[in-house]
Amino acid sequence: MFISLPPLLFYNLIMNVTRLFIISSSLAILTACGPTQILDQAPGGITAGGEAENGWFIPEGEEQQSRKRTWDLRHQKLWVRFDFEHERVNGLTELFLTSLDDGNARIILDAKAMDIDSVYTVHTSEHLEFKNDSSTLSISLPEAVDQGDSLFVAIRYASTRPERGLYFIDPLDLDPVRPTQVWTLGQPEDNSFWFPTIDSPLERATQETWISVPEPYKTLSNGALIESRVMPGDSLRTDYWVMDKPHSPYLFALAVGDYSVSSSWNHDTLFKYFTEPAYAEYADLIYENTEDMLDYIETKTGVAYPWGIYAQVPVRGFIASGMENTTASILYDGVQIDERARLDISHQGLIMHELIHQWFGNYVTAKNWANLPLNEGFANYFEILYSGHRQGDSEAVWNSLDNRDEYFTEARRMRRPVIFNRYTEPEDMYDSHTYAKTGQILRMLHDYVGEETWWTSLNAYLSRFAFDEVDVSDLQDVFEQQTGRDLSWFFDQWFHQPGHPEMEVTADTAGNEVQVRIRQVQDMERQPVFRLHTTVQLRTSGSVYDRPVIINKADSTYRFSLCGTLEDVILDPDGLQLAEVRQTGGVQARYGRLRHPSVAVIRQAINELGGEEWNSDMETAMLDLAENHSFRGIRKSAMEALAANRHEGLVEFALTRTPENEPESRVRVPALHLLDGFGGEGIKYHLETMTSDSSYHVAAAAIRLYGRSFPDEAHTVLFGFMDTDSHGQVIKTALAEALSNSSSVEAYEMLYELAGEPGDYDYIRIALAGLAVWATEDDLREEIGQLYRNRLDDPYEATRNVAGSGLQYLEEE
């Protein structure tokens, strides 16, 4: 659909497109100066579900059932070669199957939208009758087989332009920017779009793969590369890969492309690092700490890496950030960074996420998609654990808070049990409940059982269920055996019930005693009353007391004796609980919390103060944090608060935020935003200087702001960036935005050049949109129109859409 708009509105549209009660009570008396006495309480429960009046809902799809297994897939061989012109996979596969039933006369395989040429037995070459539809291949056996009997079946097939599972990138080598590649992404059940198999996480098989490709393409598949040679009479090179340990078919994978490959041997594991040739010199930087991560996992879990080989490869156009195929993680191409991009971007979390899946997901596999959070939750939490290991506790807490906020954002719209079998499609499970929420649940479990028990439990879990499938009851059973405790309350409320606690904390003092009231105020018609094992922190004029409490009532009150004058009461100061907490106290209490040692407390105080009316006291407090706090996350949050309330009096401070006194690029960016809307020679000089910042993102922010603040001069200062490539092309994107503010002919010429460049980049679309404001110039109208017409044949849909909208505007103007 084309939308005709005035030029400026058209440009702004494209710019935006390119940036998606139960009441009960209990009373506990606790003493801050002496021993703590905790009242044991009974857990609450949950009632009916349904639509939310307050804006969120619980999904209510049909209950999903795991398919009945009639055959056990033991081993699968694959021979594949590619018809690049027609985007076709020509394949032969052999499946070694063992019957799980008596009288088994039919094999039903997943084979989605495939052309089946023939089906036959391997040992006798006897052709078998078959029927195939859009999703399955049904093979009739000449005679029934009984339980335990095995057979080899071969299938010749072709899959043309697979809808999913296998993807051709620039197969005809016509794109001057993207290289030709082929890659796969099988999860959840998409591998059966490019080869027939039993596409279920319940299956587990060993694998052999022969991939025939032209030079100079490299291949990657599961396991070890055993042989690479040109077969007699063939023009293609065939690489032979062997995966000798069983894994689920959704983890079968391949990648093909022009790559440089480096390798190392460490921890009894062969590491292979793929990069596009232009990034070969940065391989150590791109995959930094991979081997340390593996050492961390082995040391902490006590379970050695199970597979012997680990490779990583970036691919173009990947539809996820990464995929943990056994021994061969495929990553999106943005992981390829240079030294300058490293200042802004880290993919350490992604690399750890896919690596830990080799244990949690591949070695021990969720038996169905309802239990997918067992795979993804551990991957999410190990990202946090490793960030703490490398960068300190504050980094781990900060990452946890980011995950909590991600889940809370989703929970404002939808809440479901984490273990959930009422999805419509397996892809519905790929949400913040599966990732962020489950990671935080595991963080709470870690805190509850303690450090030593946590790691011994993980060791027991991985050891007991090695090369096996699990559901959440298996995880619960392991932790109950290791702790000797009944954990049904924990697993029920966090894994099987929706939502999270929302709590209000108030405090009253009388003499040397404080009474702390904690109320759970979430919608308890559809969510439980949660049981939490947490801490109340009492801060007095002389001391700090952390007192453990158990909360499992909707309304609980605790009394503490005081030693000194009470200054503050904080529930869960380390931010361990997956709960939204409105702490006691007003604005002055929040000011005091800005000096708290916990970044969780400071972050919440900054966020809450941001909702108050801005004043000079807040500004002074934020300036102090932005300039002096040791943790970059706090400095960044304070700087963002200042930028949201900027005024000319902050300009002088903003001009001091240079690399010499602010080493973190992610703080220098919001510091530049303090200057937005102000002019003057000092700001102009500063912005021009910062366009050469060592950070791509800081330089881009300076370029963008220069174009807004000094549009008539932008082309003279920014011309030198026309040929500057950067990670994600952030420099050219900022340049296109900056030039779109200018009315100079030189800016038009620069925009026109950017709009004509090849590739799938935002800056091209921004430049195309920016040209629309020039359409009223008769001498430029035809030139712009021809450019739009040329880009209607662009290989990238987003660019075609912008060109089409622009062309319709010209035609209707």
N, C-alpha and C positions, 0 to 999 in steps of 0.2 A: 504494500500500500504506500503510495506516495502522498506526502503532505506538502501543500504549498503554503509557504510562510513568507513574510517580509524577510529581507536578507539577514538582519540582526537576530531575529527570532529563530530563523532557520539555523544560523550558526550556533546560537546558544543551545538549541535542541540537540544538535549533533555533539556539541561539547559535553553535554550531560550524558548522552548515550555512551560516549566513549569512556566515562569514569567507572548489587544488585543489592453454722459455727457450734462446735461441741465444747462445753465448758466443764472443766474439772479442775481441782486444785490440790496442791500438796504443800507442805511446809517443811523445810529442812533448816536446821540450825548448824552453822559452820563457823569456825573460829579462825580468823586470819592470823592471830598470833600463836595459836597452839595447834593441836591435831585437828584434822578435818573429819567431820562426821557426815557421811553421805546417806541419804534415805533412798533405799532401793525402791523403784517404782515399776508398775506394770505398763507394758506398751499399749498404745492406742490402736485403732483400727480404721479401715476405710469402708465407705458405703458406696452408693451407686455412682456410675460414670455418666457420660453424656456431654452435650454441648455446654459451653461455658457462657455464662452471662457476662463475665468479666473479660472476654476476649480470647480465651484459649480453649482448646478442645482436646479430647482424647480420641485418637483414631479408632474406628470400629469396623475394620474390614473383616472379611471372612477368615476363619481360622485356617492357617496353613498347616499342612501335614507333610512330614517327610515321606518321600516315595518308598514303596516297598521294594526291597532289594531281592531280585531273583537270580542275578549273576554277580559274581565277584570279579571285577576287572583286576587282573594280576600284573599284566605287562602290556605296553602298547608301543608299536613301532610306527614311525611316521617318515615318509619320503615326500618332500614338497619341493616344487619349483614354481616359478612365478611367470605368468604372462603379463608383463608390465603394461603392454598396450591396452589390454582389455581388463586389467586389474583382476586377474584370475589366479586362484591357487589351483594348481593341478597336483593331486595328491594320491598316494597309496598309503593305506594304513593296515596294520595287522594287529588284532587284539587277541590276547591270551585270556580266556574267560573260564571260570569254574562255576558250575551250577550250584545254586544254593537251595534248589528244590528238586524233588523227584518229579519225573514226567515232564521235564522242561523241553518244550518243542519250539520255542520262539525266543529270539533275542530282540529286544527293543532298545535301540540306541538313540541318543540325541543327535540329530543331524539337521540343522536349521537351514532351509532354503538352499539345499545342495542338489547338484545333479549327480546322481549315482549311476556310474557306468556298469559296474558288475560287483557281485559278491560271491566269494568262493572260499572253500576250505583250503588252508595253506598246505597241508600235507598231501591231499589227494587232488587238489585243483578242481574239485567238484563244484560246479556253479550252483548257487542256492537261490531259491525264489525270494523275492523281497518286494516290499511296498514302501514307498516314501512319500511323505506329505511335506508340509511347510516346516515341520518341527521334528519329526521322528523318522527313523528307518526301522521297519519291522522285517526281520529275517526269519524265514521258515526253515527249520532243520529237517533233514530227510527222516530222522527218527528222534524220538524223545530221549533225553539224557537224564540221569539221576543225580541226586545231590553228591557233590564231590567229583563228578566227572568234568573233564576239562577239554577245551578245543581251541584251535587257532582259526580265526576268521579274517579274511582279507577283503578290503573294499577299495575299489578304484572310484575316484570321485573328483568333482571340480566344484569350486565355490567362486562365483563371479561377483565382484564388488560386494564383499560381505557387508551386511548391514552393521554388524558389530564384530568384536573379537579380534579381527585382523584388519590393519589399515595400511593402505598405500599412500605414501607422501611423494608428490611430484613424480609419478611413475614414468613419465615420458621425458624427464629431465628438461623441462621447459622453463622452470622458474629460476631466474638468475640469483635468487636469494636463498631459497630452501633447497637442501640436497635431497636426492632420491633416497627414500628409506622404506622399509617394511617393518612393522612392529605389531605386537599383539598385546591385548589386555583381556584376560579370560574371566576375571571375577565380575559378577558372581557366577553366571552360567553362560558365558559368551564364547568360550572356546569352541563350542559345538556349532558355531557359525562357520568355522574353517576346517574342522576335521570331525568325523563321527566319533563319538565316545559316550561314556556314561557320565554326563556332566552334573555330578553331584558331589558335595563335600564329604559325603559318606564313603566315597570310593578312594582308593589309594593304590597306586601302581608304580612300578618302575617303568623306564622309558628309554627308547632309542630314537634319535632324530637325524635324518639325512637332509641337509638343506643344499640345494643346487643354485648357485648364483654366478653371475659374471664377475670377472675382475673389474675394479679393485675392491669390490665389496667384502667387508668382514661380516661374519655371522656370530650370533650368540644364542645359545639355548641352555637348557638345564643340564647340569652336570659337567663332565669333562669333554674337551675336544680331543678325540682319539686319533682322527685322521683327516687330512685335507688333501684332495687330489682331483685331477681331471680324469674322469673315467674314459676308457677307450671309446672313440666315436662320439664323444660329447664335447660341446664347446664350453660347457659350464664347469666350474669347480664345485665339487661336492664336499661339504664338511660333515663329519660324522660325530655326533654328540651322544654320550651315554650318561644316563642318570640311573645309578645302581641302587638307590634307596627309594622306597615307595613314598609317593606324595599324591595329593589330590589333583585330578585333571584340571581344575581351574587355575592351577599353578604352572601348567605346561606353558612354555613361552618360547618366542624367538624374536630376534631383532636383526635387521640387515641394513647395512649402510657403509659409507666410506668413513672409517674410523682409524684413529691411532690407538694402539693398545699398549699399556705398560702393565707390569706385573711385579709382585713381590711375594715372598714366602715368609710367613710369620704365624705363630700359634698353631703349627701343623696345618695351616690353611694356605691355599694358593689364592691370592687376591689379584683380580684383573680389573683394570681401570680403563674404560673406553671414553674417548673424547673425539669430537670432530677435530680434524687436523689443525685447524686454526687455534685450538685450545690445548694442544698437546703439551706445551710448556707449562700449563697451569694445572696439570693433572693432580699434582701433590696438593695444590691449594684447593681445588674443587672437592676432592675426596679426603680432605684433611681430617685426621683423627679416626678414620674408619677402623684402623687396626687397634687403636686405643679403645674404641667403643667395644670391639669384640672382646678385648682383654677384660674390660669392665664387666661385661655381661657374664663371661665365663667365671670370673673371680667371685662375683656377687651371687650368682645362682648355683655355682658349683657344678654346672653342666657344660661340658665342652661343646664347641660349635659342631653340630651334627653332620655337616655335609661335605667338609673337606675343601670346597671351592666356593669363593664368593666373588661375583662380578657385578659391576654397575655400569649402566649405559644410558646416556641421555638421548632422547628422540624428539623430533619435531612434531608439533601438533598433538602432543599427548593430552588425553582427555582427563587426566588426573595429575596429581603432583608426583606420585610414584606408585609402583606396584611391586610387591614383594615376591615375585616368582622364585621358586626354590633355586637357590644358588645364583640367581640372575635378576637382580632388581632393575627395573626399567624406571627411569626418572624423566621428568619434563626437562626440556632443553635449557630452561632458565637456570639450572644448577651450574651451568658453565659460566664461570666468572673469571675476571682478571684481578690483578692486585688492587686496582682502584675500586672496582665493584665490591670488593671484600670489606671496604670501610662501611658500606651501607647494608650489606646483605649477608646473611648466614643461612646455609642450608644444613647446619649440623643437626637440627631437630628432624628434618626429613630423612637424612641419612641414617640416624639412629632409629627412626620409626620403621623404616623398611628392614633394617638389619635385625632388630629385635623380633620381627615377625618370623625370622628363620627358626626361632624357638617357639614363640607364641603365635601360632597360625599355621606354620608349615610342619613343624615337628609334632606339636600338639594342636589339633585342628578342631575348630567349632563344628559340631556335627550337622548343624543346619543354620540358615541365615537368621533365625530368631536369636541364636547365640553368637552372632557375629561380634557383639561387644566384647566377648572374651578375647578375640583376636585384637581388635582395635583399641580397646581400653588399655591393655598392657602396653601396646605400642605407644599410645598417647602418654601414659604415665612414665615410661622409660625415657621419653624425650625430656620430661621434667627432671627425673632423677639424674640423668647425665648432665643436664645443664647445671645442676647444683654441684655435681662432682667436679666439673671443669671450671665453673665461674662463681661458685659460692652459693650459700643458702638464699640470699636475697634474689638472685636470678631465678632459682627454682620456685620460690614463693611468687615472684612476679609472673612467671609463666603459668603457674597454677591459677592466679587471679585472672589472667587473660582467658584461660579455659573456662573458668566459672562464668565470666561475663558473656562468653560466647554461648554457653548453655542457657544462661538466664535470658539472653536475647531471644533464643528460639522458644524458650518456655513461655514467653509472653504471648506466643501464638499457638503452641502445641505442647502438650505433655503426654508422655506415654510411659509404660513400664520399659525399663532398659531391655530386659529379655522379653521379646515381643513377637508373637506369631500371627498377628492380625494385619500385617502389611499387605498391600495390593501387589507390588512387585518387590523382589529382593532389593532392588536399588533404593526403595524407600527407607531401608535401614541405614543408608549412608547419611547420617545427620549428626547433629551435635549431641544427641543423647548417646549414640553409639560411641562417639569419640570423646568429646570433652567431658560429658557427665560421667561416663564410665571411668575415665582416667581419674577424676576427682573422687569417685567412690573408692577406687583402689588406694588412693592416697589416704582416705579416712581409715580404710581397713589396715593399712600399714601402720598408721598412728595408733590404732586401737590394740593391735596384737603386739606391737613393739618390734624393734629393729631385728633382733636375732630370730624371733619366731617368723617374721615376714620372710626372711631369706631361706630359712629351713623349710618353710611351707612351699615356697616356689620351687625349691629343689625337689621336694617330694612330688609336687604336681607334675613337673616336667619328667621326672624319672618314672613315675607310675604310668603316665599316659603317653610315653614316647611312641611315636608312629601310630597314634590312635586318635579317636575322635571323642570330644567331650561336650557336656553341657554344663550349665552353671551349678547344678547339683554336685558335679564332680569337684569343682573348685571349692564349694562349701564343705564337702566331706573332708577334703584334705586339710583345710584350715581348722575344722573342728577336731580332727585327730591330732593335729600338731599343737593346738592350744588347750585341748581338753575341755573346751567350752561349747555350749550350745550357741551357735551363731545364727539360728533361724531368724531371730528378730532383725539382725543386720541385713541378711540377704533378702528377706521378705520386703522390708521397707525400701531398700535401695535398688534391688534388681527386679522385683515383681510388682511394685506399686509405682504409680506415677507421681511426679512432682517433687517438691523439696520444701523444707520448713521456711517460713517467713516469720521472723521473731521481732518482738518489741521488748526493749530492756528499759526499766525504770529503777531508780534507787531513791530511798529516803533514809536520812540519818537521824538518829536520836541518841544524844550522848556519845558513848563510845561504841555504838552499834549501828550497822548499816543493814537495811533490808532491801534486797535486790529481787525484783519481780521480773520474771521472764515469761512472756506469753507467746504461744504459737498462734498466728493470726491468718494462716493460709486457709484457703477454701477446703474445709475438712469434710465436705460431702463427697468429694472425689479424691481426696488425698488423705494419707494417714496422719495421725499424731505421731511425730517422729521421736525416736529415742536417740539422744545425742550424748556422747561422752566427751565433754569439753572442759573449758577452763574459764573461770571468772577471775579477771585480774583486778585487784584493788591497788590503786596508787595513792599513797598517803604522803604527807609532807616529809616523812623520813624513810619510807621503804616501799617496796613493791612486793605484793603477795599474789601468787598464782594458786588458785584453789580449784581442784577438780570438782566438777558437778556432773550429775546424771540428770538429763532432762527427758522426761517421757510423758509429760502431761501437757495439756493445752495451756494451763496456767499454773506456774510454779513460783514459790517465793522462798528465798534463802536468806538467813540472817547470819551476819558475820560480826565478830567482835573486832574493834579497831584499835590499832596502836598508832596514834597520830591522827592528824586532821585529814579527812578524806578529800582527795583532789579529783579522782576519776574512777569510774567503773567501766571496764571493757570486757565484753563477752568474746571469747575466742580470738585473742589478740594476734595469733599467728595465721589466722584465716584458714584453718584446717577444715572447717565444716562447710559442706555445700549448702549454705543457708544465706538468705538475705536477712541482714540484721540491722535494725534501727537502734543504734546505741543510745544510752542515756545521755542527757546533757544537751546544751544548745551550742550556739556559735562559739562562746568562749572555751567550752570544753574541746571543740574541734581545733581551735587554735593550739591548745595544749598538746593535742595529739599529733600535730605537725612535727613535734620534737620527739615523738615516740621512737624507740629503736626498731620497731617492726615496720617494714615497708607496707605490710597489709593495712596496718592502722593508719599510716600516713596517707596511703592511696585513698582509703575510704573518706578520710577527713577532707582531702582535696576535692573529691567528687561531691561531697555534701556541701562544702563551702561554695562550690560552683553553682549550686542552686540558690544561694543567698544573694541578696543585693550587694553588689560589689562596693567596697569601700577602701579607704587608705590603709586600714589595718590588714585587710586581706592582701592588698598589693604588696605591702612591706613583707608579709610572711612568705608570699610566693616568690618575691625577688630573692629572699634569703635562700629558699630551697633551690631555686633555679640556678643560683650562682655557686652555692656552697655544699649542697648535699653530695655525699660520696657515691650514691647509686644513680646511675644514668636514667633509670626509669622514673625516679622521683624528679630529677631535674627536668626531664622531658614533660612530665605531667604538669609541673608547676609552670613551665614555659608556655605550654598550651593554654593554661588558665589565664596567663598574662596576655597572650595573643588574642584570646577571645574578648578581653576587656582593654584592648590597647588604646592608648591616647598619646599625644605628642610628647608628654613628659617621660615616656618610656623609651623614646628614640635613642637617647644617649646611652642607656644601658644596652639596647640592642646592638649598637655599633661596636660594643666591646666583645661580643660573642663571636670571636674568631678562633681558628684552630689553636692559636697560642694559649688561650685561656678556657676553651671549651673543646676538649679532645673528641667528644662524641658527636658524630655527624648527625645522628638522629635528634640531638638537642639543638644543633645549629639551624636545622630547618625551621622549627617553630620560632626560633629567635628572629629569623628573617621575616616571618609573618607579622612580627611586632611593627614592622616598617610599612605595612600595607596601608595605603591611603594617605601617605605623607610624602612631601617633596623636599627639594633643597639640594644644594651641591654636596653636602656631606653624605646624604643618603645615596645620591647618584654615584659618588665615588666608591662608597662601600659596596653597593650592589655590583658595580663593574668589577671591583676587586674580587668579590665572592663568586662571580661567574667562573673564576679560575680555581675555585676551591678543589682540594684533592678528592672530595666526595662528589660523585656523579649527582647525587640527590640534592646536595646543597647547591651545587652549581646550577642545576635545573631550577630550583626554587628561586635563585637569584635572577636567572634569565627570565623566568615567568613574571616575577615582580617588576623587573626593569621594564618589560613591555607594557605592564599596566600603568606604571608610574610615569614613564617617560616615553610614550609611544612614538612621538615624532622623531626621536633620536635612536630608536631601537635598532634600526637597520644598520646604523654606522657602528654601533658597539657590538652587535650580535652577528655580524656577517661572518666572522671567523669560525662560527660554530656550524656552518652549513655542512661541512664534511666531517663533523665529529660524531663518530659512532660511540655508543655507550650501551651498557647492559640494559636490555629492555628498551633501548632507544629513548631513554628518559630525557636526554639533552635535546634531541630533535623534537620531541613532543613538546617540551617547554618552549623551544624556539618557535614552533608553529603557533602555539597559543600567544606568545609574545607578539609576533608579527601580525596576528589577526586583529590586534588593537590599533595598528598603525594605518594612517591614510596616505603614506608616502608611496610613490611609484616604485621605489627600490624595495619596499616591503612586499608589494604585490609581486614583483619579479621573483623574490626569494620564495614566497608562498607558492607561486606557480611551479617553480622548480621542485620544491618539496612534494607538491601534490602529484608530480609526474614520476616520482621515484618508484621502483619496484618493491614489492614486499607486503607483508601483512602487519602493518604498523599503525598505531593510533595517529602518529604525526601526519601520515598521508591523508587520513580521513579528516583530521582537524584542518589541515591545509585546504583540502577540497571544500570543506564547509566555509572556511574563512574567505575563499574567493567569491562567495555569493554576494558579499557586500559590494563587490566591484561590478556586479552584473548590470547596473544602470549606466555604466560607461559604454557608449555605443561602440567605441573602437576596441573595447576588450570583450564585449559580449560574445562574439563569434569564437574568439580564442578560448574563452572559458567553456563555452558550450562544446567545442570540439574535444577539449580535455575530458569533460564529463562523458561525452559519447565514447571516447577511447576506453575509459575505465569501466564502461558497462560490460566489457569483455574480461574484466579482471578475474583472476582465479579465486579471489577472496570475496565471499558473499557480503561481508560488512562494508567493504569498499564499494562494491556494486550498488548497495543500497543507498549509500551517501551520494554517489554519482547520479543515481536515478532520481533522488529527491531534488538534487541541485538542478538537473536537466529539466525536470517538470516545472520548477520555479521559473527558469529562464523562458520556457515555452509559454507560461501563463502570464509572465510579466508584461 
